[in-house]
Amino acid sequence: AITGRNTDGSYTIKDVVVGARTTAPAVPPTPSPVTNATLIGTIGLQGRPAAPHAQWQVPLVVNLYTDSSASTLSNTYTIITDSSGRFKIDSITPGTYFITVKNIHTLKRSLADSLIAGVNRIFFGILLEGDVNNDNIISSTDSTLLMNSLNTVVGDSLFDGRADLNEDSIINTLDSLLLMANYNNQGDSTGNCAGISATISNTSGCDGQP
């Protein structure tokens, strides 16, 4: 700083820092573009208390197919839903898929949609209970299996977890009523939209069309 002029006409300069420089602020790195798709799916389940609840945490098999006949399998995921029936799958290559969702004792639900880079939210509808033998049909075979373990609890020798349709660790009339309500129903066999009720974000039809 210049303090003023001296009596001899010179100037006095103080507090000079030699070599000081102003540092420019760091430029934040450019975020990498999102290239993969993330599927956040939700299912409905029958015979459970209101979510969130532990009885909504169930294993699922989610298949992604790349053709309309559901014969070309892209990926299979074995996952467990959270206490509200939600699940998340990361690192999916964007594209059009037929997606099937099934629990060990429910019928299969399926739909077709294009998964884009970023987050894709899909509601797959309610999974119908009663497929005790996991063949995607609710029939007398399932009814017989359930009756063979009726009135048993976890730990009993005759307890069959496949027949515990509402996942409450007891096989009783509640499970039997669920099976009978869906008797003779068959799950989706391919990626078609027949018989399903799906809600896809930003679309109104099950195949992504208005």
C-alpha positions in Angstrom: 0.0 0.0 0.0 1.2 3.5 -0.7 1.1 5.5 2.6 1.5 8.9 1.1 4.1 11.3 -0.2 7.2 12.0 1.8 8.6 15.6 2.4 11.3 14.9 -0.2 8.8 14.0 -2.8 9.2 10.2 -2.7 6.6 7.6 -1.8 6.7 4.9 0.8 5.2 1.5 -0.1 4.3 -1.0 2.6 2.9 -4.5 3.0 3.8 -5.7 -0.5 3.8 -9.5 -0.8 6.3 -10.5 -3.5 5.1 -13.2 -5.9 1.6 -13.4 -4.5 -1.0 -14.6 -7.0 -4.8 -15.0 -7.0 -5.8 -18.7 -7.4 -8.7 -19.4 -9.7 -11.4 -21.6 -8.3 -11.2 -25.2 -9.2 -13.5 -26.3 -12.0 -15.7 -29.2 -11.0 -15.3 -32.3 -13.2 -18.0 -32.9 -15.8 -20.3 -35.7 -14.7 -20.2 -38.8 -16.8 -23.4 -39.3 -18.8 -25.8 -42.0 -17.6 -25.6 -44.9 -20.1 -27.3 -47.8 -18.4 -30.9 -48.3 -17.4 -32.2 -48.9 -13.8 -35.4 -50.7 -13.2 -37.3 -49.9 -10.1 -40.2 -52.3 -10.0 -43.2 -52.7 -7.6 -45.5 -55.6 -7.2 -48.8 -56.1 -5.4 -49.3 -59.1 -3.1 -52.4 -60.7 -1.8 -53.4 -61.6 1.8 -50.8 -59.4 3.5 -51.1 -56.6 6.1 -50.8 -53.1 4.7 -47.3 -52.2 3.5 -44.7 -51.6 4.7 -44.6 -55.0 6.4 -42.2 -57.9 6.6 -44.7 -60.2 4.7 -44.1 -58.1 1.6 -40.4 -59.1 1.5 -40.5 -62.1 -0.9 -38.1 -63.6 -3.4 -38.8 -62.9 -7.1 -37.4 -64.2 -10.4 -37.2 -61.4 -12.9 -36.5 -62.3 -16.5 -35.7 -59.9 -19.4 -36.3 -61.1 -22.9 -35.3 -59.4 -26.1 -37.9 -60.9 -28.5 -41.7 -61.1 -28.6 -41.9 -64.8 -28.1 -39.9 -64.6 -24.9 -37.4 -67.2 -26.2 -34.3 -65.1 -26.2 -33.3 -64.5 -22.6 -31.2 -61.5 -21.9 -30.8 -61.7 -18.2 -32.3 -63.4 -15.1 -32.3 -61.8 -11.7 -33.2 -63.4 -8.4 -34.0 -60.7 -5.9 -35.9 -60.0 -2.7 -38.4 -57.2 -2.5 -38.4 -54.6 0.3 -41.2 -54.3 2.9 -43.3 -52.4 0.4 -43.0 -54.9 -2.5 -40.3 -52.9 -4.4 -37.1 -54.0 -6.1 -34.3 -52.4 -8.0 -32.1 -53.8 -10.8 -29.1 -51.7 -12.0 -26.8 -51.8 -15.1 -29.4 -52.9 -17.7 -28.5 -52.1 -21.3 -31.2 -49.7 -22.6 -33.6 -51.3 -25.1 -37.0 -52.9 -25.6 -37.7 -55.9 -23.4 -40.4 -58.4 -22.4 -40.1 -58.5 -18.6 -41.6 -61.3 -16.5 -41.9 -61.4 -12.7 -42.8 -64.4 -10.6 -42.7 -65.5 -7.0 -42.4 -69.2 -6.1 -46.1 -69.5 -5.3 -47.7 -66.8 -7.5 -48.6 -66.7 -11.1 -46.3 -64.9 -13.5 -46.9 -61.3 -14.7 -45.3 -59.9 -17.8 -45.2 -56.7 -19.9 -43.3 -55.1 -22.7 -41.6 -51.8 -22.5 -38.5 -49.8 -23.6 -36.0 -49.2 -20.8 -34.2 -45.9 -21.3 -30.9 -44.7 -19.8 -31.6 -43.6 -16.2 -34.4 -44.7 -13.9 -37.5 -46.6 -15.2 -40.3 -47.2 -12.7 -42.8 -50.0 -13.4 -45.8 -51.3 -11.4 -46.3 -55.0 -12.4 -49.7 -55.4 -10.9 -50.9 -57.9 -8.3 -49.3 -61.3 -8.3 -52.0 -63.9 -7.9 -51.4 -66.5 -5.1 -51.9 -70.2 -5.2 -49.2 -71.7 -7.5 -47.9 -74.1 -4.9 -46.0 -76.3 -7.3 -44.6 -73.3 -9.3 -45.9 -74.4 -12.7 -47.7 -71.1 -13.5 -51.2 -72.7 -13.2 -53.4 -72.9 -10.1 -55.1 -76.3 -10.2 -56.1 -79.3 -8.1 -52.4 -80.2 -7.8 -51.8 -77.0 -5.8 -54.9 -77.5 -3.7 -53.7 -81.0 -2.8 -50.3 -79.8 -1.8 -51.8 -77.1 0.4 -54.2 -79.5 2.1 -51.4 -81.9 2.9 -49.8 -79.3 5.1 -52.9 -77.5 6.3 -52.8 -76.4 10.0 -49.0 -76.6 10.2 -46.5 -74.0 11.3 -42.8 -73.4 10.6 -40.9 -76.2 12.3 -43.6 -78.9 11.8 -42.5 -81.9 9.8 -45.4 -81.5 7.3 -45.0 -77.7 6.9 -44.4 -76.8 3.2 -43.3 -73.2 2.7 -44.6 -73.2 -0.8 -48.2 -73.4 0.6 -47.7 -70.5 3.0 -49.2 -68.2 0.5 -49.4 -65.1 2.7 -45.9 -65.7 4.3 -47.2 -65.6 7.9 -45.4 -68.9 8.8 -48.8 -70.7 9.2 -50.6 -72.7 6.6 -54.3 -72.3 7.4 -57.7 -71.3 5.9 -56.3 -67.9 4.9 -54.0 -69.6 2.5 -56.7 -72.0 1.3 -59.0 -69.0 0.6 -56.3 -67.3 -1.5 -55.8 -70.4 -3.6 -59.5 -71.0 -4.2 -60.0 -67.3 -5.2 -57.5 -67.8 -8.0 -58.3 -71.4 -8.9 -58.0 -72.3 -12.6 -56.1 -69.1 -13.4 -52.9 -69.3 -15.5 -50.0 -66.9 -15.5 -48.6 -65.1 -18.5 -46.5 -67.4 -20.6 -44.7 -64.8 -22.7 -44.0 -61.1 -22.7 -47.5 -60.2 -23.9 -49.8 -57.8 -22.1 -52.9 -60.1 -21.9 -54.6 -60.0 -18.6 -52.3 -57.7 -16.8 -52.7 -54.3 -15.2 -49.4 -52.4 -15.4 -48.5 -48.8 -14.9 -45.4 -47.5 -16.6 -44.1 -44.1 -15.8 -44.9 -41.5 -18.5 -47.1 -44.0 -20.4 -50.6 -45.2 -20.1 -50.6 -48.5 -21.9 -49.0 -51.8 -20.9 -46.7 -51.7 -24.0 -45.8 -48.1 -23.6 -48.4 -46.8 -26.0 -51.2 -44.3 -25.1 
